[in-house]
């Protein structure tokens, strides 16, 4: 209940006698164990979902009771949950504007009419200010859907479901196989001038099929669709249908199916396009298929299928968790939290009915806001990389529509809200204090600042120990870190196949020698046996050499360095595998790769530098000295640092160079150590550059500057 019970406009509508129109039906739904009510107009398709408190008021309307009498009766029955005058006005205005409630003509309905018009103007202004969705209604598709419904009936069969599953699973496998080719140079491929023309033709067709999927699912559930129009999504026309009559469906599964229909259609289209793209030659068909994959795949993940935006995924989530009006109620819940804890307003009823619902409303409101900001920035950067000035205009539009205007309205509402004025803490105090705290946190309070990159161990002088045969490790004779001398036995291995071949060769030699004794007087046979014996002797010597090579010896004096020694006994190793190193020079260098965007901070503002071994992250090691190479490069100092080996450096899939090439430019930093404990050659090392503490505002500035340098080179 709101703190301000009465309204100065109440007298204008107090004597009106509302009633539900005859063509409006009421459907009862249950959400999380609570009963809700849905009003459905079968003429216009308008649907309104009401809470039990709101429905109690509507249920009292009989065309004879005045609004003032309705308020008195509802107040008596609802007790502490009684509505205020303002809440009654808003409810009646919304129902009247939707043509769900009629009024006797003897009273003054101008107040309700004006409130309905004001709500309509507010919705239109919100659409104009949002760069993500502007809806333009065009026509009523109901007759077309009724006439063609029988032709799409087979699409709702079990066979159709199995075909869909097979196609989508096949698409996922092909996406994995062709990932590099699909994602290479996406921005230039998608935003090229000739490709944009294809997008303008392909996108509306895909979205029309998407919306028809919703519409036919609504018809299958017994609902009606009375509005088809165009939504401008980042100025790109996208068809839409009004499937709001789905809210009247009593079955949760039916509502979820309607919400999922468009995604199901798009995934099937993307699967077909994927098969075409993989099996077609370069040309127009392949380009169209790629655009279809991009639209039906990416938009499903980032927009339609994402519950944090008010599209299909949102309605699916709301039905799955049984929280109707999830977005609106999460905003109301955040408003309630602000009034209660920031301004100290008491006596307000929480929009959440229980603790679990409160958690959903809290986290959904926060996550959806963050994701909208993320999507806005992503779209702006995506467009601006190809068309800079268009991206700037889009950024200004989005900034004004999603940040400046909404926040200005919130501040204005906080100053004018009657509930807040009755709180223990005045907005004239709390708003400036909150602003000062935010400014202090952003601009004054210093926070720790570090830059963390990955590096790799490089030794001054070393001898590699390689496996000379395929074998199983039998025994380690020297532990890792031990001092060894040239000729020391390091590892013994075994190869059962080689030993078996040795026994067979020895037996063949004995048998051949015995047979030779029986033909001593036949020169021709002697020659044959002598040749066989020579071959067997050669094979025996070669096999003995291979058996000897199963024992690995130190080739120089130094320190025996072995990676993961505990895992080696019993392990199968292949010929040429690197087993370890004999380090003859204990000086250790670590080569790290610093992104080009971070080099200024590392080079000019590093107070201390420490290294942390992957094998021991708790011990910080300080280098004797360190320096930065003067020129940036794309060549990785080691494949250990690339993403294919578990590192952070993303390689360029189009590179044909022998050494790994990074997708972006890096500066190489070298750290020198005199003594480095238990080092493994080419071990991945974490390098931490510690900088002077600084406020958040400077970091934000650096991020913006880095973004402009990285994406626009300005």
N, C-alpha and C positions, 0 to 999 in steps of 0.2 A: 504494500500500500504506500502511496506517495504521501509525503508530509503535508502538501497543500491540498485540502479536501475540496474546496469550492472554486468555482470559476466565474469570472465576471460576465461570460457569454452565456451562462446557463439559462437566463431568463428568455433568451430568444427561441430556445427549442424545448423548454420545459413542458409546454402544453401539447406538443406533437404526439400523435398516436401511431407508432410504427407497427408493422406486421410483416411477416415473411411472405414473399410473393408465392403464388400458387405453383409456379413451375420450379420452385426450389425444393430439393429434397435434402434430408439430413442422414448422414452415414456415421455410425459410431465405430471408432478404431481404438485399439489398445496399444499404448507405447510404454514399455518398461513397467507394465502392470497398472498403468493409469489410463483412464478413458479420455479420449479426445473426440471432437465432433467436426465433421466436414460438411459444409454447405455447398451444394452443387446446383448451378443453374443450367438446366438441360437445353435452354434456348441459346444462350451465349457461350456456354462452356466455362463460365467463371466459377472458380472454386475458392473457398476460404476455409482455412483450418482454424478451429476455435478451441481454446482451453475450456475445461469444465466450468470455470468461473464465467467466462464470456458466454458460453452456451446457456448457462442458467439465466442470464439476462435476455438472450434471444428467445429462450423457451417461454418467457413470461409475456412476450409480445403477442397480443391478440387483436390489435387494431382498435381496442377500446381503452386500454390503459395508457395514460400519458407517460412521457419519458420521466417526468418527475416521480410519478408513482412507481415506475419500474426501478428507479434508483433506490427508492425507499424500501421496496420489497427485497431487492437484491442485497441491500446493506444489512437488512435483518437476517437474511439467510446465510450470508457469507461471513458475517462477523468481522474479524480482523482483516480478512481478505477483501473487504468491500471496496468497490471501485471509487475513484475520485470523479468529480465532474469532468475533468479533462480527459480521463481515460474513457468515460462513457461517450464523450463527444468524438474522440478518435475512433472508437469502435463503430458508432453509428455512421460516421462520415465514410469510413471505408466500406461498410456494407451498403450504404446508399449509393456510393459511387460505382460499386460493382453490380448494381441493379438487383441485389438480393433482398432488399428491404424496401417496402413502399410506405409512404406517409400520407395521412389525410391532408387534403389541400386547404383545410381551414386554418392551419397554423402557418408559421413563418419557417420555411425550410431553407432560407437563404444562407443561414450560418453553416448548415451541413453541406450545401452546394458549394459554398466558398471554400470550406475546408477540403472537400473532395477535389476541387479545382487546384487548390494550393498543393495538395499531395501529388496531383498529376504533374503540375509544373515542376515540383521538386524532383520527381522521377526523371523528367525530361532533362532538367539541368544536370542531374547526376550522370545521365547518359552522355551528354555533350562534353562533360568534363573528364570522362573516362576514356583513355585511348585504347582500351581493350574491348569495349562493347557498346555499339550504338545500334538499337533495333529499329527497323522500319517495317511495320506491318504492310502486307500487300493484298492477300486474298484469303478466302475461306475454302480449304481443300476438302471439306467433309464429303461432298457428293462424289468427288473423284475417288476418295479412299473407299467409300462404300461400293462403288462400281468395280474397283480393281482388287478388292480384298481377296476374292476367291483365287486369283492368280498367284498370290504369294503364300497361300496356305501350306504348300509343300515345304517351304523354308522353315516351318516350325516343327518338322518331324525329327525323329531320332537319326535317320540316315543323314539328314542335313547337318546335324550336330557332329556326327562322326567324320563327315567330309571336312567340316570346318576345323576340327581338332587336328586331322592329318595335315591339312594345309598349313596351319599355324605352326605346328611342330616342325614341319619341313622348312618353313621360313626361318625359324630360330636357328636351325642347324646351318642354313646357308648364310645367315647374318654372321655367325661365328667364323665361318670359313672365309668370308669375303670382307671382314671388318675393316681391314686397312684400306681396301679399295673403296669401300662405302664412305669412310670418314675422311679420306684424303682431300684436302683443299675444299672443304664443304662450302665455305663462304663464297669463294670465287665462283664455284660451280652453280650455286643456288641463286646468287644475286647478280649473275651476269645478265646483261640487257636482254639477250635473246632468250635466256631461260626464264626471266621474269614474265615474258609474254606467255610462255607455256604454263607458268604457275597461275596466271590470271584465268586461263581457260580450264585447267585441270582442277584447281582447288574448289571452285563452286560446284563442279559435277560430283566430286567425292563427297562434299558436305551435303549436297542435295540427297544423295543416296543414304547418307548418315541420318538425316532428318526423317526421310521416309521410313527408315527402320524404326525410329521412335513412333512415328504416326501409326504404322501398321500394328505395332505391339499394343498401342493404346486401343485400336479398334478390336484387336483380338481379346482384350480384357473387358470389352464392353463400353469403353469410353468414347469420347468425341473430340475431334480436333477442328477448331474453327479459326485458326490463325496460322498463316504461313507468310514469312517475310524474309527480310535480309538484315543480317547483323554485320556491321563494319568492324572487322577485327584488324587493327593496325591498318585501316583504310582498305582492307581487302574484303570484298563482298562475300558473305557466307550465309547460305540459306539457314533458316531456323523454323521450327514449328512450335506452337504453344501446346505442350503436352500436360498442362496443369490439371486436366481432369483426372490424371493418374492419381492425384492426391485423394480422390474419392474411392479408390480401390481398397477394399478391406484386406486383401491378401498382400502381405509384405513381399512375397516372392514375385507377385505380378508387378508391383512397383519397381522392384530391383531389376526385373527383366526389361521393363520399359527404359529405365535409366541406362542399362547395359547395351541396349540394342544398337545404338550408334557406334559404340566401341567395337562390338562384335562385327558389324558390317565393315568398318574401316580396317580391322585386322585381317579380315578375309581379302579385302581389296589389296592390302599391302602384301599379303602372301602371294596372290596371283601376280602382282607386279614384280615381286622378287624372283619368281620363276621366269618371267619374261626377261627381266634384266640380266639374269645369269646366262640365259641361253640365246640372247640376241647379239648381233654384231653392232659396233658403234654406229650411231645414227639417230634419227628422230624417235624411233620406237624405244630405243634404249634410254634416251633422254627423258621421254614421257614416263617410262617405268621408274626411273630414278626419282623423278619428282613425286610420283605417287607414293613411293616408299617413304620419301622424306615427309610428305604431308600426313599420310595415314599412320606412319609410325611415330614420328617426333611429336606431332600435335596430340596424339592419343596419350603419350607419356606426360608431356609438359602442360597440356591444356585440358582436353576433354576428360581424360582418365584421372586427372589429379584432383583429389577431393578438396584441396586448399583453394581452388577457384570455384566460382558458382556455375560449374558446368556439370556434365554427366556424373563424374566421380563424386561430386558433392552430394547429389541426391542419392546415389548408391550408398554412400557412407551414412547419410542421415537415416535411411531406411534400415540399414544393417544394425546400427546401434540404437535405433528407435528413439531418436531425438528429433522431432519435427522442428522446422525453422532453425536449424543448427546455427547458421551464420548470424541471423538476426538475434537469436537468444544469446550467443556468445558475446556479441557486442553489448547487449543489455547487461550481461553478467559483469563484463569489464566496467561498464558504467556504474553498476551497483557497488563493485569493489572500490572504485574511485570515490564515490560519494560517502561510503561508509568509513573507509580507512584514511582517505586523504582529507576529507572535509568534516568527518565526524558526524555524519547524518545518521540518526537513529530512527527506528520504526519502519524501515524499508523491508519489504519482502524480497528474498533472493529469487531470481529467475530460475534457479536450479531447484529441482524437487528433492534431490538426495546428493550425497557426497560424490558418488561415481559420476553423476551427471555434471556436477560442479567441476570435476577434473576435466571432463570432455570439453565443457564450455571454456574453461580457462586456457587449456593448451591449444584448442582449435583456434580461438581468437588470436592468440599470439603467433602460432605457426602460419596461419593463413595470411596475416599481415606481413610477416617476414618473407613469405614466398611471393606475395604480390610484388614486393619491392625488388626481390631477386629477379623475378620474371621481367619486370619493367626495365631493370638495368641490362639484363641479357638481351632483350629485344633491341634496346637502343644501341648497345655495342655491336650487335649483329648487323644492324642496318648501317650504322655509322662507319663501319670498316670499309664498306663499299661506296656509300653515298653519305659523305661526312655532314653536309649541311642539312640533309633530310633527317639524319640522326639527331642533330642538334635541335631542330624544330620539334621532333618527336620527344626529345628529352625535356624540353621546356614545357611542352603540353602535359606530359606525364607528371613532371614535378609540380606544376600548378594544380593539376586535377587530383593527384593522389597524396600530396604532402601539404602544400601551402593552404589551399582552400579548406580541406577537411580539418586541419589543425586550427585554422582561424575560426571555423565554426564551433569547434569544441571549446575554444577559449571564450567565444561570445556566449555560448550556451552556459558555460560555467559561471559567468558574471550574471546571467539573467535567470538561471534556474531557481525556481522557488524552493525546491527541496534543499539545494545547497545553501541558500540564504538562511535556512533554519538550522544548519549544522553548527557544531561547536567551534569549528575553525572557519573563519571568513575567507572567501576567495580572494579578497583584496590583500590578504596576508599570505595565503598558501600558494597562490600562483606566482607572485614575485619570489617567494622563498624557494619554491621548487625550481624556478628558472635559474636562480642564483646557484643552487646546488648543482644543477645540470651543467651550468657554465663552469663552475669550479672543477667538477669532475672531468669535463672535456678540455678545458684550457689551462688549468693551473696544476692540478694534482699530478705529480710525476709518477709514472708506473715503470717497472722494470722492462728493459728492452733488450732482446737478444736476437741474433740471426743464426739459424742452425742449418748447416749444409752437410753433405756427405763427402767423404774422402776415401782414399785407398792407400794402403801401406806400400811403399816402395823401398827396397833395400839397396845399399850402395854396391856391394859385391856379394853374389850368391851363386850357388850351384844347385840346379834343379835335380830332384830325384824322381825319375819316371819309371813306370811299370814297363818292363821289357817284354812281358808275355801276359796273355789272359790267364788269370789265376785267382785263387782264394788266399787272402792274408791268413797266415798260420800263426805268426808270432812277432811281437815287437821286441827287438833286442835293446833298443835305446829309447828312453822316454823323451817326449818333446821338451826342448829346452836344455837337453844335456849337451855337454862339450864332447865333441867327437873328433877323431883323428882319421886321416886318410887311410882307407882300407878297413875301417871298423864295420862290422855287420850291423845293419840297421833293421831290416825286415826280412823274414823268411816267409815264402809263399809256397803254395802247393798247387799242382795241376794234375789231377788224376788221369786225364787223357794222355798227357805226355808220358807219365810213368807206364801206363798200359802200352803205349806205342814202343817204349824202350824195351819192355819185356818181350813184345812180339818180335821186334827186330833182333834181339839177342837169340831167341829161339830159332828164327829163320836162319841166322848166321851159323848156328850149331848144326842144323839139319843140312844146310847147303854144303858145309865143310865135310860132313859125313858122306854125303852123296858123291862129292868130288873124289873121295878115296876109292870109290868103286869103279871109276872110269880113268884110272891113272895111265892106262895104255892107249887111250883114245884122244889124240891131240885136239880134235874138233870139240869134243865134249868138255875137255879140260879148259879150252878157251872160253866156252860159254859159262862154265861154273866160276872161272876166275873173274869174268866180268860181273857176274851176280854178286860175288863176294866183295869186289871193289865197291859196288854200289851200296851194299849193306853196311860196309865199314864207313863210307861217307855219310850215310843216313844216321848211323849210330853216333858218329862224332857230332853231327849237327844237332841231334836230339840231346846229347849230353851237354852241349853248349847251351841249349835252351833250358835244360833242367838247372844248369848252374846259374843262369840269369834269373831264376826264381828267387835268388838271394840278392838283396839290394845292399850295396856297400857305399860308404862315404867316399866321395872323389876328392875331398880336400879337408883340411882342418877347419873347424868352426863350430857353430851352435846348430844343433838339429832342431828344425822348426817343422812341426807337423800339425795340420789342421784336423780337429775332431779325433784325437787319438783313441778315445774310448769306443768310437764306432767302427774302427778299422778291423779288429780281429774277426775273422770269419767273413768279411766283406769280399764280394767279387769285384775285381778291378780289371780293366781292359788294357791292352797294350797301348802305351803312350799316355795313359792317365797320369796326371801330376799327383804325386804322393806327398811331397814335402820339399823342403829346401835345407841345404847346409849353408848357413850364413857365415861368411868369412870376414865381414866388416859389420860391426855392431851399430854404426850410425844409421838412423832410420829417418826416412823422409815420408811425409804424408802429403799427397796431392789431393786437394779438394776442388770442387767446382761450384763457384758462386754465380747465381743468375745475374745477368747484365743489369737488371733493375735494382739489385741489392748492392752492387759493388761500391757505390758512393758511401753508403752507410758503413760497410765493412772496412773500406780503405781509410776513411777519414774519422770515424767515430768509434773505433774499437778500442776499449780500454784493456781488456784481457781476452786471451784465446785459450780454450781448453779442448782437449781431445778425449773422447770416450770410446773405448773399444766395444764392439758388438758383443764380445764374449764377457765383458765386465763393465756394465753401464754405471756402476756405483763409484768407480774410481776416475777422477778427473786428472788428466796429465797435461802439464804445461810445457810448451815447446821452448827450446833454447832461442830460436829466432823464427820469424816467418816473413814472407813477402808475397806480393801479388804480381803475376806476370802482366806485362804492359798491354797486351792485345787480347781481345775477346776471340773465342773460337767456338766452333760447333763440334769439334772432334773430342769425343769422350776420352779421358785419360785411361779408363779401363772399362771393359764390359761389365764389371761387377757393379758399377754405379747406374747402369741402365735399368729400365723397368722390366726387361726380360729376365734379369737376374735378381729382381726384387728391390732394385734401387729406385730413385726418384726422378732420374733423368729420362724424359720421353724421347725416344729416337725417331728420326725422320724415316718413315717407311719407304719413301721414294729414293733414298740415297743408295748409290751403287758402290760406294767406297768400301774398302776392305775393313777399315776400322769403324766402330760405331759412330754415327753422326747424330748429334742432338737436334731436336726440332727448333730450339732457340739457342741464342748465343750465351756463352758462359765465360767468366774469367777464372783462370786457374790460380789457386793460392797454394803455396808450398810451405810446410811447417817442418823444421829440422829438430830432431831429438838426438841427444847423445846416448841416452839409455832409455830403452822402451821395454817394459816387462812382458815376457811371454808373447812375443810378436808372431803373427802369422802373415806371411807374404800375401799381398793382395786381399787382406782382411778389410772389410768395410768399417770405416771409422766415422763417428759422428763428431763434427766440429762445431763448437759453440762460441760465437763471437759476442762478447758482452759489451753493451753500449751504455752511455749515461742514461739514467731514467728520463723519460720525457712524457708530456701530456698527450692525451688521445688525439687532440686536434691536429698535432703535428704528424701523427701517424696517418690520420685520414688524408691530410694534404699530400703526404708521400704516396699513399695508395692511389689517389686521383692522378697525381703527376706520373706515377709509374704506369698507370693504365693508359694515359694519353701517349706516353713514350712507346709503350709496347704495341698498342693497337694502331695508333695514328702517326707516330714519329713526330709529334709536335710537343 
